[in-house]
């Protein structure tokens, strides 16, 4: 049994311990409901949400970077294709453009899906729970994977475009030098024109031609991107060529004026000579009428009147050309001189035809045998060539030659039965036709054996 004093101390100590124990129990009871029932601060659950939010943010950042890379690659490819289209019109370039359109549609769809995913998940929201953060991470990760796939497709397409791109860039590199050459040629033509005018030459025609190149220079300034590389290079080369020719023409203006003066003098002299010869045609026609039948000269009876009219026209044109030369319209003067030259050539030929006709008729009327033998020789020569190396002639050659022989025989018979005044001109026309047939057969045989 405890001593009373000791027992009293013990009771006091026990009471103290009991009070302390009850305080701890009460504190434990007050804490435990918050731990097990879901109420209160729950620090471990807040940490899990933050981790999921951080993962979702990381997925979002990765998807954003992938989206930027895809958008950049798509834009660069579009620029590349525009360059190729400007420089290359080949079927390969057209097919590449069509393939890119299809691929670009796929890229646009993937990009639109990425934007939709971003809009659907607000990972910065205070109300975002663990499930929401996890769904956002998964969706953004899937979008990033899809963007990575189309980025790979764009990269492979870019590799396929490399040869076309190199060729287009090579052609584009030709544009700037060609345009610069055109500008330099225009500058040289302008300086030549200024120098000619300073020397007293009007040079209106070269000035007009130079002004006409102004719109072409403006089109060159708009660039190959608008008009195409090849079209721009062709335009630049055309401008350069025309401007260079203009500069040369301007430099030749004094020489050109002297040349026009010489031609004017020469053609005036020729017109006078033809007029004199035309006056001598009438006596020739009189002899033809007196000695030969009408078919031998009928086509020539209007030569004197036609020659006089042609000479008068030529002199009028020469007057216009002279005035154009005095006014330094050298192009117009040259054109007029060319017309006069052709007109006088035809007139000269017509005037000479009457005298030549009389000569031919005199020869055949005095001795037709020479014309006959000449024609027979031509036919026999063609026949020998047709039989060379053959036992039977080719029908394509034998037929025309047989017809030519028969034609010659008819012409000779008509001449012999023509009486006192046979149609010698018809006879000459027939023999000429026979020789032409023989010559055509010879040419055909030689062409076939070449």
ABEGO torsion letter per residue (X at the ends): XBBAAAAAAAAAAAAAAAAAAAAAAAAAAAAAAAAAAGBEAGAAAAAAAAAAAAAAAAAAAAAAAAAAAAAAAAAAAAAAAAAAAAABABAAAAAAAAAAAAAAAAAAAAAAAAAAAAAABBAABAABBAAAAAAAAAAAAAAAAAAAAAAAAAAAAAAAAAAAAAAAAAAAAAAAAAAAAAAAAAAAAAAAAAAAAAAGBAGAAAAAAAAAAAAAAAAAAAEAAAAEAAAAAAAAAAAAAAAAAAAAAAAAAAAAAAAAAAAAAAAAAAAAAAAAAAAAAAAAAAAAAAABBAAAAAAAAAAAAAAAAAAAAAAAAAAAAAAAAAAGBAAAAAAAAAAAAAAAAAAAAAAAAAAAAAAAAAAAAABAAAAAAAAAAAAAAAAAAAABGBABBBAAAAAAAAAAAAAAAAAAAAAAAAEABBBAAAAAAAAAAAAAAAAAAAAAAAAAAX
